[in-house]
Amino acid sequence: SRVILAGDSARILSLNQPETLSSAMANQAQISKKRKFVADGVFYAELNEFLQRTLAEDGYAGVEVRVTPIRTEIIIRATRTREVLGEKGRRIRELTAVVQKRYGFPENSVELFAERVENRAACAMAQCESLRYKLLGGLAVRRACYGVVRFIMENGAKGCEVVISGKLRAQRAKAMKFRDGYLISTGEPKKHYIDEAVRHVLMRQGVLGIKVKIMLAHDPEGRMGPKIQLPDNVIVHEPKEDVPVMQPADQGMGEPAYEG
């Protein structure tokens, strides 16, 4: 998720203290760019943490903040948008009121939207939450993890890894890894191809840590995966059909053959 800044890159609107365009330009001299970016980052981190705890059961999968001169738009991505909106939009209005009061937004200057995740199998956050609720429901660790890995791979992912750590059965803590497919771990392509999420499960015997990594498949349209190709991707073209070389026709210029 990214924070989109309105207008010219030199003009940065604060997310922590929403303001009109004129007042933002007036206050530009008062607050440094460095402080603005720190304030924006703190706002995003706090908002993400709040929504993560509130909408955990509704398949919360991230948030995007868009700042325009008129208002601040907060887009919540989730697998079950109907539950996020609530009955007749009641729940989304409650969340809007909480965010508005907490950060001191003026009336009608902040709006929350819910966006459905197209492919929940390619969303690490959604799969992490799914695994968390399976474990809380008492499902065996191996069975739960293999179920998640199979679901991810069956829905078109290139590779995935599930790491679960803590007191799994005995008193001694240990870590278990479940991997399948092809997974890169370094370089620039990691930023585009790898989706990663971490969650904590409060079990009776202690806290378990879950980490889910998903490598997305390449999508030329950029809807179900990254647009850009992997730099080391090799495309093998089909060989061209060999055209038979024709023998030149006899012009009748040579000597006649000797017949014995």
N, C-alpha and C positions, 0 to 999 in steps of 0.2 A: 504494500500500500504506500501511496505517496501523498505528500501535502502539496496541493496545487496553489500557487500564488497568483493573485489577480494582477492583470496588466503588466506593466514593464517590470523586468527583473530587479531594477533598482528600487522599486516601491514595494516594500514588504509589509503586509498587514499582519498584525498580531492576532494569534488565535486565543491567547490568554485574556487579552483585553480587547474585545471586538469594538470597532469604531468605524465611523463613516469615512469616506474617501478624503474629505477635506481635513478632518481632524487627524487622520493618519499622516497626511502630508505635513501638517503643522507640527505633529509630534516627532517627525522623522529626525529632527536635529537633537531631540532630547534623549532618545534611546538608541544605543549602538546596534549595528547589524548583528554583532555577536550575541548580545543579550536577547535580541528578537528570536534568533534561531534556537537559542537555549530554551526560551519561553515556549516556543512552538513545539519543541521536542518533549518538554515536560508535560505540556497539555496533551499531546498525542499519547504518550506513555500512560498517563493517568486515565485517560478516556478508554484506551484499549484494555487496561486492567479492569476497570469498572464494568465494561461491557462483557468482558471475558467471564467474569464471575456471575453477572446477572443473567446472561443468555447462554450459559454452558449447556443446558439441556436442550436448547433450540438449535444446536449445530452452528454456533458462532464461528465465523471463518475470517475475521479481520474487519478493519474499518478504514475508510478513506475520508479525508477532510479536504473540502474544496472551499476556498475563501474567495468570495466575489465582493465588489464594492458595496452591494446592497445587503447581502446576508452570508452567513456561514452554513454550508451544506455538509452534513455528516452522513455518509452512506455506509450502512451496516450490511456486511455480507454474511449470509447465513443459509443453511440448507433447508430450514423450515421457517419460511418468511411469515406464514400465517400466524404462527405462535408469537413471532416477534412483534407483529402489528397488533395482535390481541383482538378482542371482540369489538367491532366497529372502530378499530384504530385506537382503542383506549390505552393499551400498553405503550405504544410508540409516543403518544401524547404525554404519558407519565414520564418516560425517559427524557423527552424534550424538556419538560419542566425541571427535572432534576439537573440536567446539564446547564440549562439557562440560569438557575439559581446559584449553582456551584461556582460558575465562572463569571457571573455578573453580566450576562448578555442582555442588551436592551430587548424589550418586548418585540416578538416576531422577527428577530434578527438571526435566529438559529433554527434550522429545520433538519429533522432526522428522516432518512429514507431507508427502506429495507430492500436489499437486492438479493435475488436467489442465486446460489452457486450452481452453475450449469452441470459440472461434473464433480460430485462430492468425493469420488474415488481419487481424484487428482489433487484434493485439498488436504494437506497434512494436518491442519488444525482440526478439521471435521473428523478425520480418522483417529486422531489422538483422543478426542473427546469420546468417540465411539468405543475405543479400547478401554478408556477409563471407566465408562459405565458398565462394560462387560465384566471388568475385574471387580467393581463394587457389587455387581450382581452375584458374585461368587463363582464365575466361570474359571476353569483351570487356565493358568498362565499360558502354557504352550498352545492350547486349543484356541484361546482368544487371539494370540499373536499370529498364528498360522491362518486363522480366519481373515484377519485384517490384511495380511500379506496377499492371500489369494484373491480377495475382493479388489485390491488395488491393481494387481497384475491382470486380472480378467477384464478390467475396464480401460485398457490401453496404455498403462504406464510403461515406461522403458525399464525401470528398476525401482526397488524400494528396500528400505532397511528399517526394522523395528528393534530398538534397544530398550530393554526393561531391566531396572536395577533396584536392588533393595533386598529385604528379607522375604524371599519368595516362598520358601516352605520351612526351612530350618531357621535356627537363631542366627546363623552366619549369613551375612549379606553377600550377594553375588550378582553378576550381570549376565544377561542372556541376549544374544543377537540373533535375529532372524532376517536373512537377506535373500533376495531373488532378483534376477535380471542384471542389467548393466547400470552401474552407478558411478558417476564421476565425483571427485571430492575436492578438487582445486581449480584455480584459474578463473578467468573471466566468465566462461560458460556456466560455472557453478551458480553465479548470481541470477542467471536467466532460467536454468534448467532444474535446479534443486529447490524444492519446497520443503521446509523443515519446521517442526513444531515440538515443543516440550510441555509436558503436563505432570502434575504431582497427584498421586492417588493416596488418600488418607485411609489406609487399611487398619484393621484392628491391631495387628502386630507391629505396625510402623508405617513409614511413608515409602511408597514406591515411586521411582522416577520413570517416565515414559518419554522416549524420543522417537519420532517418526520422520523419516526422510523419504521423499518421493522424487524420482527423476522423471520429468515430463517428457512426452514424445514431441518431436518437431511437428508443427502445424503451419503450413504456408500462410493460412489466413490469420493466425495468431489468436484464435478463440480458445482452443483446447490445449494449447502449448505454445512455446516460444516461436516467433517468426524466424529468428536467425538460425542458420545452420550451425552445427558443431564444426569448429575449425579443422578438425582432423577427419571429417566425414569423407569417405572415399566413395565416389559413384562409379560403378562399373557399367559401361555402356555395352549394349549388344553388338557383336561384331557385324560389320556390313557383309552382305552377300557377295561372294566372289563371282565376278563376271568372267566367263571363259574367254581366253584370248583366241581370236579368230585367225586361222592360217591365211596368209595372203594368197589370193587366187592366181593360178598359173597364167601368165600373159602370152605364152606361146613363143617367147623370144629365144629360148634355149635350143640346143641341138636335139634332133629326134633320138629317141632311145634305140639302142642296138638290139635287134631281134635275132637270135641265133637259132 
